[in-house]
Structures are given as C-alpha cells and as structure tokens.
Amino acid sequence: MGCDGGTIPKRHELVKGPKKVEKIDKNAELIARWSYCALSQEKLRRPIVACELGRLYNKDAVIEYLLDKSAERPNTEVVVHIRGMKDLKELNLTDNPAWEGERANSKGDRYEDLHCAMFICPVVGLEMNGKHKFCFLHTCGCVFSSLSSPPPPGSASKPRSATSAETPSRMTTS
C-alpha cells in the first residue's frame, strides 16, 4: 500500500475519477423491443397487440394489468396511456418460415440467431427484427414494412405517422 519506507503515492492512486457511463447496446435494445412484451418483459406470443405508440404487448399481460391496476408491477409507466382494450389493436402477423423458435435450440448446444425474427412483412419479406420500420392498419391489424406500404391519403410523398382508422400507425424501432 505504500507509505512504509519512502513510497510516495501518485494522485491517480488516491483519487477516484468520475464513473464511466454505461453504454447501451443498440442492437440488443432493438431485439428486446421486437421480441419481448413491453409490459411483462416476457417473450412475445400470440395474440400480440399494439398501442398507438407502436409498442408490442402480449394480450393476456395487458388484460391482467387492466383488471388489476392496483397491483405493484414493474414497467407500468409504458401502459399508462392505455385505458381499455379499445386503445389496442390485435395484430395479424405473418410467420417467418426461417425462424425455428425454441424447438430448435432445446438443448442449448446450437447457435441461436437473434437477428432472425419470428415475423416478416407479407409483401416484401423483410424480417421484423428492428432494423426496418413497420406499420399496422387500425382497421384490420395487418402489419407491413414501411417500404411496402403506400403513403397515407392526403400526404405528399413521404409516409407519416397517423392514428385514424384508415391510415397506418407506425411501430417504433428506435
């Protein structure tokens, strides 16, 4: 430790510097947003619903929250804008034929590709893994890549976020 025979400690040995800010891995955050329920943090499973903000939820988790709002639960701040099931839309998602799911890696001795998504765009075939923007229609709940969807009526050439029943709503990716 020093100070026992002429050792002089340096400043960096005595003074602790500011703590470094922990950086969040953007890819891991995107994968989590598109693979896990925003409320319960469980893996997404059918039926999947989305709110106007584009967050994905397991339908049963939202129903449990709406029935018992008094229970102390984590992540309730992500659903404060949801007052009832009318604020949500059940999504019609297209399964990805390349996704093998949990059945392929049951032993844990295989490589699990985290970038392979459970669902794809039915028009273009892009995976819903967070690298591309997706939108859904409020009327039917169909989910499409924003590259394949036409711009909403009344807009110029750029697609924009909308909330009416005939126009698509954006699902957030960032």
Secondary structure, 3 states (H helix, E strand, C coil): CCCCCCCCCCHHHHCCCCCCCCCCCHHHHHHHHHHECCCCCCECCCCEEECCCCCEEEHHHHHHHHHCCCCCCCCHHHHCCCCCHHHCEECECEECCCCCHHHCCCCCCCCCCCCCCCEECCCCCCECCCCCCEEEECCCCEEEECCCCCCCCCCCCCCCCCCCCCCEEEECCC
